[in-house]
Each structure stands twice: as structure tokens, then as C-alpha cells.
């Protein structure tokens, strides 16, 4: 039996989490402050969501807008607090001023995670050299996923890159799962599935009424069916992230 594609949904609170799970999400990315494109939520928020749903949770480790790690010791403390609250999966990614991976910062945070699974997020789409970044991170423990649109501009622009990277899966630096998100729409899904991409990430697409409203179970269900290959293309849902 083939393994079904992963559907990950951004959740800000318990209401989002419950609705996303009801709609068929496999995993949640937990963040706060979408005005800054998603920052680390309080440990208490994680604990509340963990008590409300039983699907996988990946928690953002990012304390300010942009991809500069800032005070890495603060990021490490946040990771420690979240782990003490029960978090076991994370999302992170830091770049230096030249657009290369900030390997020192990433390594310090990953050391605190002590083998937990984690996603390198869309910082890869802003890197000056995606291939070099992948190879620098290839041997870090726990890295199993890249969240990417293939381009800083979104999936429309990044589709050729995504398809090319899908073809390289298993090569050194390309063993991790591609989790596609960022301007992703339902009409992209069949092409991505055909290419063997099996993980999809939605934020605004799960909230047809906008970020001031909670996740819609109905919207998530529609995406669940699409990533299962059950529905036709639909260009109508908004997907700001």
C-alpha cells in the first residue's frame, strides 16, 4: 500500500489545531505572529495544542522577522523550554548576511534538539546557493525535511526548481523530504504529485476568510482530497503563504 502524501497546516492556537486535524491534516506547524511570517510560540501554547490534538506538531524556532538568527542563546533557551513542555519536532533556518547558511547558529540549535526531527524552512528559498546549503546541512542529525517553494517568489516561479530537486532525491544533500509551501495552490498539486513530491504545506489556504479568522475544516478537507489525488484543480482558494 502506498503511503499517503503529508498535509501540514499552520496553526496559531487550539482552535486552528482542532479544525486542521478534523479536516485531515497529518501535521501542524505551530507559530505565532504571522505579521512577521511566523515566530516561536510560547511553550504554553504548544502544551495547549498538544493536549487538544494527537497529530504531529512541528514548532517554529524563530524569534524575529527575517532569517538572521539574532541572539542564538535565546533561540536555544526557547528550544529547551519547548522540549521541556514536550515538543519533539521543530522548524528552523538561519542565513548569514551573504545569503549562505549560518551553520554555526544552526548547529548550536540542533545540538539542543538532541536528535529531534526538524524542518529547514523557506530560508532555503532566499539562499544564494541552494545546492551548497543542502550539502552543508546534509549530515546534521534530525534534518528530514525542507519547506520550500523553489523560489522566494513562490511556487509559480519555483516549480522548475522543485521538479529538478525532486528528481535528485536520494543524492547527497537531497535525501530529505520536499515539503512544498509558499504560494502553493490546488492547481499545482497534480504536477507535484506526478513528480513524486509527497508533502504539502498550507497556511492562508486553510483560512479562506484571511488570517484574522481560524483554520477552516472544510478548506483543509478540500486540500486533503487534492493531495490524495482525489479532486480536480481549483484556483480559487487564497494562499498568501
Buried (B, 14 or more C-beta within 10 A) or exposed (E): EEEEBBBBBBBBBBEBBBBBBBBBBBBBBBBBBBEEBBBBBEBEBBBBBBEBBEBBBBBBBBBBEEBBBEEBEEBBEBBEBBBEBEBBBBBBBBBBEEEBBBBEBBEBBBEBBEEBBBBBBBBBBBBEEBEEBBBBBBEBEBBEBBBBBBBBEBBBBBBEBBBEBBEBBEEEBBEBBBBBBBBBBBBBBBBBBEBEBBBBBBBBBBBBEEBEEBBBBEBBBBBBBBBBEEBEEEEEBEBEB
